[in-house]
Amino acid sequence: MEIKLWGNGMINKTSEMEILNYAMAKSLRIKKSCGFFLMNRQFVFIILGIFMIASVSALGVGPARTTLDFSPGMENTVDFQILNSAGKDMDIMIAAQGELAEYISVSSGALHVAATEKTKQVSYEFSLPEDLGPGLHTADIIILEAPNSAEGTTSVKATVAVITQLHIYVPYPGKHAKAEMKIVSSKDGGVTFIFPVISVGEFDLTSVKVNVDIYDTAGTKIDSFMTSPIEIPSGEKKEIVRGWGISAPSGDYVVRASLIYDEGTQSFNGTFSIGDAGLVLQDIGVNDFKLGEIVKLNMLVENRWNENVEGAYVDADILNDRGDIVSKFESAARDIPAKSKENFEVYWDTAGVKVGTYGADIAIKHGEESSKNSLQFKVDENELTIIGLGYVISDDGDGGGNGLVIILIIVIVLLVLINLLWFLLLRKRLRK
C-alpha cells in the first residue's frame, strides 16, 4: 500500500511500515545518561499502545468521511477541521494512504496548532483521472501528531493519529444490484430472511425478488419459496424480508438463495438452526436402591436434533446443602442417532452418603456442547426421590415394595366392594 506524506520534506513516498517505524523512532526518546536498559520491539509496542490510549482524546478530526459520486476528470477541494480537545500546542503532519492517495494533495502538509486553537481549518485537493472502475474507491487522510520531548529529561511520547476518509463512488453501467443475506432465528422456531439490496447501477431496478431453497444436513429439500418483486430506484437501498415458520425438527439447516433482478442474479449460501441443541434427559431409572451400596442409574437421553450426535456422555455432580460436591460420576461415551433415544448407565457409590436431600447437576455433554439439568435427590434408606422429573424411585426388596403391593390390594378390594354394592342396589330397584 502506498502512502504519500507531506511535511518538512522528510518523506516523499514510502511504505506503511516505514511510516510506523518513523513514528516509533520519533516518539521514543530515552536518554543514555539515565542508564536505561534497551527495550525489545514487543515491549516498545506495548508501551506505545498504553500512551496512545491515554492521550487519544487530545486530537480529533471532522468530518470523519466525505462521500462523492464520480465524474471523469473530477477536481474538488475538501475542507476538514482538526480538533484540539486537550487545548495544547501540537505539531501536525498530514499523510494520505489508499487507492486514491496519488490523486490527493494537501494545502499544508506540516502545521502547528496552538493551545488556544480549539479547531483548525485545513483542506486537501484531489484531481481524479478520466476513468475509474465501477464501485467504491477510497483514501484515508491521516492527521499525525508529532512527538515533542523536552531536552534534558527522560521521556516516552506517543504519536497520536486520526483519520478522515474520502469515498468516491462510481456507478455500475446499466442495471446492477449489490446485496447480502441475513438470517435471524427466534427461540420459538421462526426464521426471518433479510436481503438488503442497493441499486448501484445507472438505471432503476424494476423487478427484484429472491428465491430461497432450504435443505436439511442430509441434502433433502425441506421447503422453497419466492418473494414478491419490488422496484429499487438507482442509488437507493431497500430490504426484502420474508419470515419462515413451518414446523420442522430441531437441528441445522442449509439455505441457498438467489437474488433475481432485471439483468442479473446473485447467489447466497448460509446456515441456521432451529430449537435447542437438543440432548434432553428424559428419564432416570434404578433397581434395588439401598443406601451405602453402589447404585446403577439408567439415564434415558433423547436426541431431538436432526443429525447424529457423537461421543455424548452423562456427567453428574451430587451437592450438599452448602453447594460442595460430595459425589461425582459419569457414564461412558455413546453415539446417539438423530431423533432417537439412548440409555446411559452410570454407577453411584453411596457409601458415606447420609439420609437427606442433595442437589444433583446432571450434564449431558458432547464436544464443546453441554446441557445441564438441576435436580434434587431425596435419599432415604431404601428409597430415592428425584425432584425435578416428577416421580419416585425405590428398591424392589421387602420394605417399600411390599408396602406398595398392600396398598394396591386394598384399592382393588375397595373397588370390588363398591361395584358389588352398586349391583345389589340396582337389582333391588328393578324388582320393585
Stockholm file with secondary structure:
# STOCKHOLM 1.0

chainA/1-432         MEIKLWGNGMINKTSEMEILNYAMAKSLRIKKSCGFFLMNRQFVFIILGIFMIASVSALGVGPARTTLDFSPGMENTVDFQILNSAGKDMDIMIAAQGELAEYISVSSGALHVAATEKTKQVSYEFSLPEDLGPGLHTADIIILEAPNSAEGTTSVKATVAVITQLHIYVPYPGKHAKAEMKIVSSKDGGVTFIFPVISVGEFDLTSVKVNVDIYDTAGTKIDSFMTSPIEIPSGEKKEIVRGWGISAPSGDYVVRASLIYDEGTQSFNGTFSIGDAGLVLQDIGVNDFKLGEIVKLNMLVENRWNENVEGAYVDADILNDRGDIVSKFESAARDIPAKSKENFEVYWDTAGVKVGTYGADIAIKHGEESSKNSLQFKVDENELTIIGLGYVISDDGDGGGNGLVIILIIVIVLLVLINLLWFLLLRKRLRK
#=GR chainA/1-432 SS CEEEEESTTSCSEEEHHHHHHHHHHHHEECCGGGTCCCCCHHHHHHHHHHHHHHHGGGCEEECSEEEEECCTTCEEEEEEEEECTTCCCEEEEEEEESTTGGGEEESCSEEEECTTCSEEEEEEEEECCSCCCSEEEEEEEEEEEECCCCTTSCEECCCCEEEEEEEEEECBSSSCEEECCEEEECTTSCEEEEEEEEECBSSCEEEEEEEEEEEETTSCEEEEEECCCEEECTTCEEEEEEEECCCCCSEEEEEEEEEEETTEEEEEEEEEEESCCCEEEEEEEESSCCTTSEEEEEEEEEECSSSCEEEEEEEEEEECTTSCEEEEEECCCEEECTTEEEEEEEEEECTTCCSEEEEEEEEEEETTEEEEEEEEEEECSSEEEEETTTEEEECSSSSHHHHHHHHHHHHHHHHHHHHHHHHHHHHHHHHC
#=GC SS_cons         CEEEEESTTSCSEEEHHHHHHHHHHHHEECCGGGTCCCCCHHHHHHHHHHHHHHHGGGCEEECSEEEEECCTTCEEEEEEEEECTTCCCEEEEEEEESTTGGGEEESCSEEEECTTCSEEEEEEEEECCSCCCSEEEEEEEEEEEECCCCTTSCEECCCCEEEEEEEEEECBSSSCEEECCEEEECTTSCEEEEEEEEECBSSCEEEEEEEEEEEETTSCEEEEEECCCEEECTTCEEEEEEEECCCCCSEEEEEEEEEEETTEEEEEEEEEEESCCCEEEEEEEESSCCTTSEEEEEEEEEECSSSCEEEEEEEEEEECTTSCEEEEEECCCEEECTTEEEEEEEEEECTTCCSEEEEEEEEEEETTEEEEEEEEEEECSSEEEEETTTEEEECSSSSHHHHHHHHHHHHHHHHHHHHHHHHHHHHHHHHC
//
